[in-house]
Amino acid sequence: MTIVSALEQPMAKDRHTYSITGGVPLEGSITASGAKNAVTKQLVASLLTDQPCVLHKVPRIVEVDLVLGMLAELGTEVTWLGEHSVRVHTPEVRETSLSAMYSGVNRIPILMMGPLLHRRGETLVPLPGGCTIGKRPIDFHLEGLRQMGADIAEHPTSVKVHVDRLAGAHIDLLFPSVGATENLLLAAVRASGTTVISNAAVEPEIVDLILMLQKMGALITINTDRTITVEGVRELRGVEHTTIADRIEIASFAAAAIATDGRIEVRGARQEHLVTYLNTLRHIGGDFADTKDGLEFWRARPLTATDVETGVHPGFMTDWQQPLTVLLTQATGTSVVHETIYEDRFGYTEQLSAMGASVELTTRCLGAVACRFHGRDFQHTAKISGPRRLHGADLVIPDLRAGFGYVLAALVADGTSTITGTRYLERGYEQPVAKLAAVGARISTRPV
């Protein structure tokens, strides 16, 4: 067993660069890791109880290390029980604030407000950060907590909050924000009275968080109209929970199989978490089938263009669009990808164009309906013409999800590509080099 008591400075530099030689069909099997976007929030939820919590299928990624470091700083005892199982126990919250080194690192600190208010009645957390993909304000989070009775003081780099006890409220979100929904859930489960969250996000990762909280003793109902009702309880107990598989990683390897004209089985993949994505793959020319352990993906016919519009679940996930955009460079015709979640998520396409892709960005809404960026000066729609032959290049990863897009571009390109900025990719993908090599990718690394 390994005990973790603290985390050193969050990783700010690459550990290595990638070298990828393209042109090889990827074939074989990998196992999907636990979902980053679920497990990190479940680790935060462990603060809601003074009893031990055990999580299984925990990916060994940078983002998990960061969260465990934050928890350790607050007083959590962290014990790895195996390669992917961790025990977190916070019998006493020793600190109510996180150090400045976590300012701007990711969005997890802001989710700790509810649990820390329940345990200690006050907290000071740094303002969130993460990938540079557009504005991600926390107005919805703070307004919801204010409606629950919290006294909030906003500072340039932090937020200070205190309350005697949070109280239930009816909170109507203007947009079904995943982060705000998670934050309000974590605040509502131990509040006095009933909290109703209208226009809530209902992504599989949120449902998985709710399942964990329910095991801990919470009373939560998900209604069919995007309303979540939480009846507050005084105490929550410890829990043992297995995190769902990462549907973003699954989609990434599915795109890799189809783009390289290979065949990849992803063990642990669940069809019900990928319905919209699977339909899109079929429109393009890919296909899938159940296996004993998961799903298998391959190219069923020559690839053809399609139109895609990102949206909240059950729509097409915004984190699926980067590998899909690369896949569409290999499809015949002109495809349209309309991004409606983040206004600045196509910056990565500039380097794709340098590799030979034809990607035109526009501020126009080219989806089925005008989105919230309509009439604003955001290049949030991409027109991709193909098929285009890509060539190897020196690529610099700008953010986590663009990272796998660049890996995929290198896999289909002629020649060899060198990829730096790999620290961003490794925030959310567990052992990407080993998994890619396992399905035949010609990939190697060298230390920085």
C-alpha positions in Angstrom: 0.0 0.0 0.0 1.1 3.5 -0.7 0.2 6.5 1.4 -0.1 9.9 -0.2 0.0 12.8 2.2 0.7 15.7 -0.2 1.4 16.6 -3.8 4.4 18.5 -5.1 4.0 21.3 -7.5 1.4 20.5 -10.2 3.0 19.2 -13.4 3.8 22.2 -15.6 6.2 20.6 -18.0 6.2 17.7 -20.4 7.7 14.5 -19.2 8.4 13.4 -22.8 7.6 14.1 -26.4 5.9 11.6 -28.8 7.2 10.5 -32.2 4.5 8.9 -34.4 4.9 7.4 -37.9 1.5 7.2 -39.6 0.0 5.0 -42.3 -0.6 1.9 -40.2 -4.1 0.4 -39.6 -4.7 0.0 -35.9 -5.9 -3.4 -34.8 -6.3 -5.1 -31.4 -7.9 -4.5 -28.0 -7.5 -2.0 -25.2 -9.4 -1.6 -21.9 -11.1 1.7 -21.3 -10.0 3.6 -18.2 -12.3 5.0 -15.6 -13.9 8.3 -16.6 -11.8 11.4 -15.6 -14.9 13.5 -15.6 -16.6 11.2 -13.1 -13.9 10.0 -10.8 -12.5 13.5 -10.0 -15.9 14.6 -8.8 -16.4 11.4 -6.8 -13.2 12.0 -5.0 -14.5 15.4 -4.0 -17.7 13.8 -2.9 -15.8 11.8 -0.4 -15.3 15.0 1.6 -19.0 14.8 2.5 -18.5 12.1 5.0 -16.0 11.4 7.8 -16.1 7.7 6.9 -13.7 5.9 4.4 -14.7 5.8 0.7 -13.2 3.3 -1.7 -13.2 4.0 -5.5 -12.4 1.4 -8.1 -11.4 1.8 -11.8 -9.5 5.0 -10.9 -7.3 6.1 -13.8 -3.7 6.9 -13.1 -3.6 10.2 -14.7 -2.3 13.7 -13.8 -5.7 15.1 -13.1 -6.4 12.4 -10.5 -3.0 13.1 -8.9 -3.9 16.8 -8.7 -7.2 16.1 -7.0 -5.7 13.7 -4.5 -3.1 16.4 -3.7 -5.8 18.9 -3.0 -7.6 16.4 -0.7 -4.4 15.5 1.1 -3.8 19.3 1.8 -7.3 19.5 3.4 -6.6 16.4 5.6 -7.6 13.4 3.5 -5.7 10.2 4.1 -5.1 8.6 0.7 -4.2 4.9 0.3 -3.8 3.1 -3.0 -5.2 -0.4 -2.5 -4.2 -1.6 -6.0 -3.3 -0.2 -9.4 -6.7 1.3 -9.9 -8.4 1.3 -6.4 -8.0 4.1 -3.9 -9.2 4.6 -0.4 -9.9 8.2 0.7 -10.7 9.0 4.3 -11.2 12.5 5.8 -12.0 11.9 9.5 -11.3 15.6 10.1 -11.1 18.5 7.6 -7.9 20.2 8.9 -7.8 23.0 6.4 -10.7 24.9 4.8 -8.6 26.6 2.0 -6.4 25.3 -0.8 -3.0 26.8 -1.4 -2.4 29.3 -4.2 -0.5 26.6 -6.2 -3.8 25.2 -7.3 -5.1 28.5 -8.6 -6.0 28.1 -12.3 -4.9 24.5 -12.4 -8.3 23.0 -13.0 -12.0 23.4 -12.0 -12.0 21.0 -9.1 -11.4 23.5 -6.2 -14.7 25.3 -6.9 -16.6 22.0 -6.5 -15.2 21.6 -3.0 -17.3 24.5 -1.7 -20.4 22.5 -0.7 -18.6 19.7 1.0 -16.3 22.1 3.0 -19.3 24.2 4.0 -21.0 21.1 5.3 -17.9 20.0 7.2 -16.5 23.3 8.5 -19.0 26.1 7.6 -16.5 28.1 5.6 -13.9 27.8 2.8 -11.6 29.8 0.6 -10.9 28.2 -2.8 -8.9 29.4 -5.8 -10.6 30.4 -9.0 -10.8 27.5 -11.5 -8.7 27.0 -14.6 -8.1 24.1 -17.0 -7.8 24.0 -20.8 -8.1 27.3 -22.8 -11.1 26.5 -24.9 -13.3 29.5 -24.1 -14.8 31.2 -21.1 -16.2 29.0 -18.4 -17.6 31.3 -15.8 -18.8 30.2 -12.4 -21.7 32.6 -12.1 -24.2 29.7 -12.1 -22.3 28.0 -9.3 -22.1 31.1 -7.0 -25.7 32.2 -7.7 -27.0 28.7 -6.8 -25.0 28.7 -3.5 -26.3 32.2 -2.7 -29.8 31.0 -3.2 -29.0 28.2 -0.7 -28.0 30.8 1.9 -24.2 31.0 1.4 -22.4 34.3 2.0 -19.9 34.7 -0.8 -17.1 37.2 -1.2 -15.4 37.2 -4.6 -11.7 38.1 -4.9 -9.5 38.4 -8.0 -8.0 34.9 -7.6 -10.3 33.2 -5.0 -13.7 32.9 -3.6 -14.5 33.0 0.2 -17.7 31.4 1.3 -19.3 30.8 4.7 -22.7 29.7 6.0 -24.2 28.2 9.2 -26.0 25.5 7.2 -27.0 25.5 3.5 -30.8 25.4 2.9 -32.7 23.9 0.1 -33.8 26.1 -2.8 -35.3 26.0 -6.2 -32.5 26.8 -8.7 -33.2 27.3 -12.4 -30.0 27.1 -14.4 -30.0 29.3 -17.5 -27.9 26.6 -19.3 -27.6 22.9 -18.3 -24.0 23.4 -17.1 -22.3 20.2 -16.0 -20.0 21.9 -13.5 -22.8 23.9 -11.9 -25.1 20.8 -11.7 -22.3 18.9 -10.0 -21.6 21.7 -7.6 -25.2 22.1 -6.6 -25.6 18.4 -6.1 -22.6 18.3 -3.7 -24.1 21.3 -1.9 -27.7 20.0 -1.7 -27.2 16.5 -0.4 -26.6 17.6 3.2 -28.5 20.9 3.1 -31.6 21.4 5.2 -34.8 20.9 3.2 -35.3 20.1 -0.5 -33.4 21.5 -3.4 -34.8 21.4 -7.0 -32.3 22.0 -9.8 -34.2 22.8 -13.0 -32.5 22.6 -16.5 -29.9 20.4 -15.0 -27.2 18.6 -16.9 -27.8 14.8 -17.0 -24.5 13.4 -18.5 -23.6 9.8 -17.6 -20.8 11.2 -15.4 -23.4 13.1 -13.4 -25.6 10.1 -13.1 -22.6 8.1 -11.9 -22.0 10.8 -9.2 -25.6 10.5 -8.2 -25.4 6.7 -7.9 -22.4 7.1 -5.6 -24.1 9.7 -3.5 -27.2 7.6 -3.3 -25.1 4.7 -1.9 -23.8 7.1 0.7 -27.4 7.8 1.9 -28.4 10.7 -0.3 -32.0 11.1 -1.6 -31.8 12.2 -5.2 -34.4 11.9 -8.0 -33.7 12.5 -11.7 -36.9 13.6 -13.5 -37.6 13.4 -17.2 -37.6 17.2 -17.7 -34.0 17.8 -16.7 -35.1 18.5 -13.1 -33.1 16.9 -10.3 -34.7 16.9 -6.8 -32.5 16.5 -3.7 -33.9 15.9 -0.2 -31.2 16.9 2.2 -29.9 14.6 4.9 -27.9 15.3 8.0 -25.1 12.8 7.4 -23.7 10.6 4.7 -21.8 7.3 5.2 -18.8 5.8 3.5 -19.1 4.0 0.2 -17.5 1.6 -2.2 -18.1 2.5 -5.9 -16.8 1.6 -9.3 -16.5 4.5 -11.7 -17.9 4.2 -15.2 -15.6 3.9 -18.3 -14.4 7.0 -20.0 -16.7 7.6 -23.0 -14.3 10.2 -24.4 -11.4 7.8 -24.5 -13.7 5.2 -26.0 -14.8 7.6 -28.7 -11.1 8.6 -29.4 -10.0 5.0 -30.1 -13.1 4.4 -32.1 -12.2 7.3 -34.3 -8.6 6.0 -34.5 -9.9 2.6 -35.7 -12.0 4.1 -38.5 -9.5 6.8 -39.6 -6.7 4.3 -40.0 -9.0 1.6 -41.6 -8.3 -0.7 -38.7 -10.3 -2.6 -36.1 -10.2 -1.9 -32.4 -12.1 -3.5 -29.5 -12.5 -1.3 -26.5 -13.2 -3.4 -23.4 -15.6 -1.8 -21.0 -17.3 0.4 -23.6 -21.1 0.7 -23.1 -23.4 1.5 -26.0 -25.9 3.5 -23.9 -23.2 6.1 -23.2 -22.4 6.6 -26.9 -25.7 6.5 -28.8 -25.3 9.8 -30.5 -21.6 9.2 -31.3 -22.3 5.8 -32.7 -25.0 7.2 -35.0 -22.5 9.8 -36.3 -19.9 7.1 -37.0 -22.4 5.1 -39.0 -23.3 8.2 -41.1 -19.6 8.7 -41.9 -18.9 5.1 -42.8 -17.8 3.5 -39.6 -19.6 0.7 -37.7 -19.5 -1.1 -34.3 -20.6 -4.3 -32.7 -21.0 -5.8 -29.3 -18.3 -8.1 -28.0 -18.2 -10.2 -24.9 -16.3 -7.4 -23.1 -17.2 -4.2 -24.8 -17.5 -2.7 -28.3 -15.5 -3.2 -31.5 -15.1 -0.4 -34.1 -14.1 -0.5 -37.8 -14.6 1.2 -41.2 -17.5 -0.4 -43.0 -17.4 1.6 -46.3 -15.6 4.6 -47.8 -15.9 7.6 -45.5 -18.4 10.3 -46.5 -19.0 13.8 -45.1 -21.6 14.6 -42.5 -22.8 17.5 -40.4 -22.5 17.5 -36.6 -23.7 19.9 -33.9 -22.3 19.6 -30.4 -24.7 19.9 -27.5 -25.5 18.8 -23.9 -26.3 15.2 -23.3 -27.9 13.3 -25.0 -26.5 15.4 -27.8 -23.1 15.1 -29.5 -20.5 15.7 -26.7 -18.2 18.7 -27.2 -15.2 16.5 -26.2 -15.9 14.2 -29.0 -15.5 16.8 -31.8 -11.7 17.0 -31.9 -10.9 13.4 -33.0 -14.1 13.5 -35.2 -12.8 16.6 -37.0 -9.6 14.8 -37.8 -11.6 11.8 -39.0 -13.7 14.0 -41.3 -10.5 15.2 -43.0 -10.5 11.7 -44.5 -14.1 11.7 -45.6 -15.3 12.6 -49.2 -17.2 15.9 -49.3 -17.7 18.9 -47.1 -18.6 18.3 -43.4 -19.8 20.9 -41.0 -19.1 20.8 -37.2 -21.1 23.4 -35.3 -19.7 23.9 -31.7 -22.4 25.2 -29.3 -20.8 24.6 -25.9 -17.5 26.5 -26.0 -16.9 29.5 -28.2 -13.2 29.1 -28.7 -12.6 25.4 -29.3 -11.3 25.3 -32.9 -7.9 26.9 -32.3 -6.3 23.5 -32.8 -7.3 23.3 -36.4 -4.6 25.7 -37.5 -2.0 23.0 -37.0 -4.2 20.5 -38.8 -4.3 22.9 -41.8 -0.5 23.0 -41.8 -0.5 19.2 -42.1 -2.6 19.5 -45.3 -6.2 19.5 -43.9 -8.8 21.8 -45.4 -10.6 23.4 -42.4 -12.4 26.7 -42.8 -13.7 28.4 -39.6 -16.6 30.8 -39.6 -18.6 32.8 -37.0 -21.9 31.7 -38.7 -24.2 29.2 -37.0 -24.4 26.4 -39.6 -26.3 24.0 -37.4 -30.0 23.2 -37.3 -30.8 26.2 -35.1 -29.0 29.4 -34.1 -27.0 28.7 -30.9 -26.1 31.1 -28.1 -23.1 32.3 -30.0 -25.3 33.5 -32.9 -24.4 37.0 -34.1 -21.2 37.1 -31.9 -17.7 37.2 -33.2 -16.7 33.6 -32.3 -15.4 31.2 -34.9 -17.5 28.3 -33.6 -18.3 26.5 -36.8 -15.8 24.4 -38.9 -16.2 23.3 -42.6 -14.0 20.4 -43.3 -13.4 19.3 -46.9 -11.9 16.0 -47.8 -10.4 13.6 -48.3 -7.1 15.3 -47.7 -3.7 13.6 -47.5 -2.0 14.7 -44.3 1.7 14.8 -43.9 3.8 14.6 -40.7 4.6 17.7 -38.8 5.9 19.1 -35.5 2.8 19.6 -33.4 2.3 21.4 -30.1 -0.8 20.3 -28.1 -2.8 23.3 -26.8 -5.3 21.5 -24.6 -6.4 18.1 -23.5 -9.0 17.1 -26.1 -7.0 18.6 -29.0 -4.2 16.4 -27.9 -5.8 13.2 -29.1 -6.9 14.9 -32.2 -3.2 15.6 -33.0 -2.3 12.0 -32.2 -5.0 10.8 -34.6 -3.8 13.2 -37.3 -0.2 11.9 -36.9 -1.6 8.3 -37.1 -3.2 8.9 -40.5 -0.4 11.2 -41.9 2.4 10.3 -44.2 5.8 10.3 -42.5 6.6 11.0 -38.9 5.2 13.7 -36.6 6.7 14.9 -33.3 4.3 16.0 -30.6 5.0 18.2 -27.7 2.7 19.6 -25.0 2.0 16.0 -24.1 1.3 17.0 -20.5 -2.1 18.2 -21.6 -3.0 14.9 -23.1 -1.8 13.0 -20.1 -4.1 15.0 -17.8 -7.0 12.9 -19.1 -5.7 9.8 -21.0 -4.2 6.9 -19.0 -1.1 5.4 -20.6 -1.9 6.7 -24.1 1.5 5.6 -25.5 1.1 2.0 -24.2 -2.5 1.7 -25.4 -1.7 3.0 -28.8 1.3 0.7 -29.1 -0.9 -2.2 -28.1 -3.0 -1.7 -31.2 -0.1 -1.4 -33.5 0.7 2.3 -33.6 4.3 3.2 -34.5 4.8 5.5 -31.5 7.8 6.2 -29.3 8.8 8.7 -26.7 11.9 10.5 -25.6 12.3 12.4 -22.3 12.4 16.2 -22.3 
